[in-house]
Amino acid sequence: SDTLEDCRVFDYETEQYLPVYDLSAPGGSDPYEIFLFGSKSLLTVENPNAETERELIIFRDSFGSTLAPLLIDSYKKITLVDIRYLQSAFVGGFVDFNNQDVLFLYSVPVLNNSSTMK
């Protein structure tokens, strides 16, 4: 959609802007990489067409990245945090917790193996 094409995704690991979908990923080993480039520790999706100032923070695994694009119409900014790769003690240095909606979205295998979370 036009909304998704206009969104900017900032990858804190590479300090680059990425598209929402990686259309080269379907042939790869991880099918989730098509959605926000798969397993990334911290991403921010900015929607310049938002009709709201609302922000969302999603704590998620790569499975959770599949749903984030479906929520972008309702938010100006979505921050995706994967605490499997970013220690929870450091999240506050990157994310401002001030009146945002928060969603915890993990697949069952990740929850059943909580030792993968930092």
C-alpha positions as CSV (number, residue, x, y, z in Angstrom):
1,S,0.0,0.0,0.0
2,D,1.0,3.6,-0.3
3,T,1.2,3.9,3.5
4,L,3.7,1.1,3.8
5,E,5.8,2.4,0.8
6,D,6.0,5.8,2.5
7,C,7.1,4.4,5.9
8,R,10.7,4.6,7.0
9,V,12.2,1.8,9.0
10,F,15.4,2.6,10.9
11,D,17.7,-0.3,11.8
12,Y,19.7,0.6,14.9
13,E,22.2,-2.2,14.2
14,T,23.3,-0.9,10.8
15,E,22.2,2.7,11.3
16,Q,20.3,2.6,8.0
17,Y,16.8,3.1,6.7
18,L,15.2,0.0,5.3
19,P,11.9,-0.8,3.5
20,V,9.1,-2.5,5.5
21,Y,9.4,-5.7,3.3
22,D,12.5,-7.3,2.0
23,L,11.3,-8.7,-1.3
24,S,14.5,-10.6,-1.9
25,A,14.1,-12.7,1.3
26,P,11.5,-15.3,0.2
27,G,14.2,-17.6,-1.3
28,G,16.3,-17.5,1.9
29,S,16.5,-19.8,4.8
30,D,14.3,-17.8,7.2
31,P,10.8,-17.0,5.8
32,Y,10.3,-14.3,8.4
33,E,13.1,-12.2,6.9
34,I,10.6,-10.7,4.4
35,F,9.0,-8.9,7.3
36,L,11.2,-6.0,8.6
37,F,14.3,-8.0,7.8
38,G,13.6,-10.8,10.4
39,S,15.7,-11.0,13.5
40,K,16.8,-7.4,14.4
41,S,17.3,-6.2,17.9
42,L,15.8,-2.8,17.5
43,L,13.8,-1.1,14.7
44,T,11.7,2.0,14.5
45,V,8.9,2.3,11.8
46,E,7.8,5.9,11.1
47,N,4.5,6.5,9.3
48,P,4.5,10.0,7.8
49,N,0.9,9.6,6.7
50,A,-0.4,8.9,10.2
51,E,-3.5,10.8,11.3
52,T,-2.5,10.4,14.9
53,E,0.4,11.0,17.2
54,R,0.1,7.6,18.9
55,E,3.2,5.4,19.3
56,L,3.5,1.7,19.9
57,I,6.3,-0.3,21.4
58,I,6.3,-4.0,20.5
59,F,8.5,-6.5,22.3
60,R,8.7,-9.3,19.9
61,D,10.5,-12.1,18.1
62,S,10.8,-12.3,14.3
63,F,7.3,-13.9,14.3
64,G,6.0,-10.6,15.8
65,S,7.5,-8.7,12.9
66,T,4.8,-10.2,10.6
67,L,2.1,-8.4,12.4
68,A,3.7,-5.0,12.8
69,P,3.0,-3.8,9.3
70,L,-0.7,-4.5,9.9
71,L,-0.7,-2.0,12.8
72,I,1.1,0.9,11.1
73,D,-2.1,2.6,9.9
74,S,-3.0,3.3,13.6
75,Y,0.4,4.7,14.7
76,K,2.8,7.5,13.9
77,K,5.7,5.4,15.2
78,I,6.2,1.8,16.1
79,T,9.3,0.6,17.9
80,L,10.1,-3.1,17.7
81,V,12.4,-4.5,20.4
82,D,13.7,-8.0,20.4
83,I,15.2,-8.8,23.9
84,R,16.7,-12.0,22.6
85,Y,19.4,-9.7,21.0
86,L,19.2,-6.6,23.1
87,Q,19.5,-6.8,26.9
88,S,16.4,-5.5,28.6
89,A,18.6,-3.3,30.9
90,F,19.6,-1.3,27.8
91,V,16.2,-0.8,26.3
92,G,15.6,2.4,28.3
93,G,18.6,4.0,26.6
94,F,16.9,3.6,23.2
95,V,13.2,3.7,23.9
96,D,11.4,6.6,25.7
97,F,8.6,5.1,27.7
98,N,6.2,8.0,27.9
99,N,2.5,7.4,27.1
100,Q,3.0,4.8,24.3
101,D,1.0,1.7,23.8
102,V,3.0,-1.5,24.6
103,L,2.5,-4.9,23.1
104,F,4.3,-8.1,24.0
105,L,4.2,-10.5,21.0
106,Y,6.2,-13.7,21.1
107,S,5.7,-17.1,19.6
108,V,5.1,-20.0,21.9
109,P,8.5,-21.6,21.2
110,V,10.3,-18.4,22.4
111,L,8.1,-18.2,25.5
112,N,8.7,-21.8,26.3
113,N,12.5,-21.2,26.1
114,S,12.7,-18.0,28.0
115,S,16.4,-18.4,28.5
116,T,16.8,-16.9,25.0
117,M,15.6,-13.5,26.4
118,K,18.1,-11.2,27.9
